[in-house]
Amino acid sequence: MIEITTWMHGFLKAINEAFGDRVWFVGLQGSYGRGEARDTSDIDVVVILDKLSASDIQAYNAVLDSLPHRELICGFLSGKNEILNWEPSDLFQFYYDTTPIRGSLDELLTAIDEAAVNRAIKIGVCNIYHGCVHNMLHEKSEDILRGLYKSASFVIQAIYFRKTGKYIRYQNELSTFVSSEERAIIDTFIELKSGGTVDFESMSESLFVWCKKWIQKIK
């Protein structure tokens, strides 16, 4: 597995050489950000520059091409003004699932109010509902179903935050605090992530019923 501290040291050196003091923030998301990475895990890097131009995107691409494990590098690149004016419902997950490496995202907190969290839940369950129905009718894809359960686990993080004001990053921990219905969703996601067998019809129906309830509940 990649030694992420060593890799990040090389990454920071490379972006410093390319952008200097224009780098406003650097962070890690996903499994490396949570300390749960495996051999095949993507490296989800967040980089926010003072401003972002098309030539900056090209320069950043050249930086990535110069680094080891280029095939695993993904993430988010933005200018500061854009992220500060982003859709607030997207910022909820973005803020709480990003581990800071350099700088801080705390300026985003003023936008992440109760309305933003409710909107994150509403948009999330609507998208999962649509994806679930479409998949049951057309693709019938186990991979799509796995992705929908992953999305549902993020929505449940928002639901728990809405109730308590606390964000729990780790699904194993989150499972112990939520309702039995949501615990079943989380536990199914954990099982699927570990390579568990897909019961397509049953798992799809459970997710569909859960989304249907929350679409009507969140105003």
C-alpha positions in Angstrom: 0.0 0.0 0.0 1.1 3.6 -0.6 2.8 5.3 2.3 0.6 8.3 2.1 2.7 10.6 4.3 5.7 10.2 2.1 3.6 10.5 -1.1 2.0 13.8 0.2 5.5 15.2 1.0 6.4 14.7 -2.7 3.0 16.1 -3.8 3.4 19.3 -1.7 6.9 19.8 -3.0 5.6 19.5 -6.5 2.7 21.9 -6.2 4.9 24.4 -4.3 7.2 24.5 -7.2 4.3 24.9 -9.7 2.2 27.4 -7.7 4.1 28.8 -4.8 2.1 30.9 -2.3 -1.0 30.7 -4.6 -1.9 27.4 -2.8 -4.7 28.2 -0.4 -5.6 24.7 0.8 -4.6 21.1 0.4 -6.5 18.2 1.9 -7.2 14.5 1.5 -10.7 12.9 1.1 -11.9 9.3 0.8 -10.2 6.3 2.3 -6.7 7.9 2.7 -8.3 10.9 4.4 -10.1 8.5 6.8 -7.1 6.2 7.3 -8.9 3.3 5.8 -7.0 2.9 2.5 -6.3 -0.4 0.7 -3.8 -1.2 -2.0 -6.3 -0.2 -4.8 -7.6 2.9 -3.1 -7.7 6.2 -5.0 -5.7 9.1 -3.7 -8.4 11.8 -3.4 -6.5 15.1 -3.2 -8.2 18.5 -2.7 -6.3 21.5 -3.9 -7.7 25.1 -3.7 -5.7 27.9 -5.4 -6.1 31.6 -4.9 -7.7 31.5 -8.4 -8.0 29.0 -11.1 -7.4 29.4 -14.9 -7.4 27.0 -17.7 -3.6 27.2 -17.8 -3.5 26.4 -14.1 -5.5 23.2 -14.8 -2.9 22.2 -17.4 -0.1 23.0 -15.0 -1.7 20.9 -12.3 -2.1 18.0 -14.7 1.6 18.2 -15.5 2.3 18.1 -11.7 0.1 15.0 -11.4 1.8 13.3 -14.4 5.2 13.8 -12.7 4.1 11.9 -9.5 4.2 8.2 -8.7 0.9 6.3 -8.7 -0.6 8.8 -11.2 -3.3 6.2 -12.1 -4.7 6.4 -8.6 -4.8 10.2 -8.2 -8.2 11.9 -8.4 -9.9 14.5 -6.3 -10.9 18.2 -6.6 -9.2 21.3 -7.9 -10.8 24.8 -7.6 -10.2 28.5 -7.2 -10.9 30.0 -3.7 -13.7 32.2 -4.9 -15.5 29.4 -6.5 -15.5 27.1 -3.5 -16.5 30.0 -1.2 -19.6 30.5 -3.4 -20.3 26.8 -4.0 -23.8 25.2 -3.6 -24.0 25.0 0.2 -25.6 21.5 0.2 -22.5 20.2 -1.5 -20.2 21.9 0.9 -21.5 19.9 3.9 -20.0 16.6 2.8 -17.0 18.4 1.2 -16.1 20.1 4.5 -16.6 17.2 6.9 -15.0 14.5 4.7 -11.8 16.5 4.0 -8.7 16.0 6.2 -6.7 19.2 6.1 -3.0 18.9 5.1 -2.3 22.6 4.6 -4.6 25.5 5.4 -8.2 25.4 6.6 -11.7 25.2 5.1 -13.3 26.8 8.1 -14.5 29.8 6.0 -17.0 27.4 4.5 -18.8 26.9 7.8 -20.9 30.0 7.5 -22.6 28.5 4.4 -23.3 25.1 6.0 -26.5 25.9 8.0 -29.5 23.8 8.7 -31.1 24.6 5.3 -27.9 23.4 3.6 -27.9 20.1 5.5 -31.6 19.5 4.8 -31.0 20.2 1.1 -28.0 17.8 1.1 -30.3 15.1 2.4 -33.2 15.9 0.0 -31.0 16.0 -3.1 -29.1 12.9 -1.9 -32.2 10.7 -1.4 -33.9 12.0 -4.6 -30.8 11.0 -6.6 -30.5 7.6 -5.0 -34.3 7.0 -5.5 -34.0 7.8 -9.2 -30.8 5.7 -9.5 -32.3 2.8 -7.7 -35.5 2.7 -9.8 -33.6 3.1 -13.1 -31.2 0.4 -12.1 -34.0 -2.0 -11.1 -35.7 -1.4 -14.5 -32.8 -1.1 -16.9 -29.1 -1.7 -16.1 -29.7 -4.2 -13.2 -26.1 -3.6 -12.3 -24.6 -4.8 -9.0 -21.8 -2.2 -9.3 -24.4 0.6 -9.6 -26.2 -0.8 -6.5 -23.0 -0.8 -4.6 -22.5 2.9 -5.6 -26.0 3.7 -4.5 -25.4 2.2 -1.0 -22.2 4.2 -0.8 -24.2 7.4 -1.6 -26.8 6.4 1.0 -24.1 6.1 3.7 -23.1 9.7 3.0 -26.8 10.8 3.3 -27.1 9.0 6.6 -24.1 10.9 7.9 -26.0 14.1 7.1 -29.2 12.8 8.7 -27.3 12.0 11.9 -25.7 15.5 11.8 -29.1 17.1 11.3 -30.3 15.3 14.5 -27.3 15.8 16.7 -24.9 18.4 15.2 -22.2 15.7 15.2 -20.5 14.4 12.1 -19.3 10.7 12.2 -16.8 9.9 9.5 -16.5 6.2 10.0 -19.4 3.9 8.9 -18.6 1.3 11.6 -19.0 3.9 14.3 -22.0 5.5 12.6 -23.9 2.2 12.5 -24.1 2.1 16.3 -25.9 5.4 16.6 -28.5 5.5 13.9 -32.0 3.9 13.7 -32.4 0.2 12.9 -33.5 1.0 9.4 -30.5 3.2 8.7 -28.2 0.7 10.5 -29.3 -1.9 8.0 -28.3 0.4 5.1 -24.9 1.1 6.6 -24.2 -2.5 7.5 -25.2 -3.5 3.9 -22.8 -0.9 2.5 -20.0 -2.2 4.8 -20.7 -5.7 3.7 -20.7 -4.8 0.0 -17.5 -2.7 0.4 -15.8 -5.8 1.8 -16.8 -7.9 -1.2 -20.1 -9.3 0.2 -22.6 -11.1 -2.0 -25.2 -8.9 -3.7 -28.9 -9.9 -3.2 -30.0 -7.5 -6.0 -33.8 -7.6 -5.6 -33.8 -7.4 -1.8 -31.1 -4.8 -1.4 -32.6 -2.6 -4.2 -36.1 -2.8 -2.6 -34.7 -1.9 0.9 -32.9 1.1 -0.5 -36.0 2.2 -2.6 -38.3 2.1 0.5 -35.8 4.0 2.6 -35.4 6.8 0.0 -39.2 7.0 -0.5 -39.7 7.7 3.2 -37.0 10.4 3.4 -38.1 12.2 0.2 -41.5 12.8 1.9 -40.0 13.6 5.3 -37.6 16.3 4.3 -39.2 19.6 3.2 
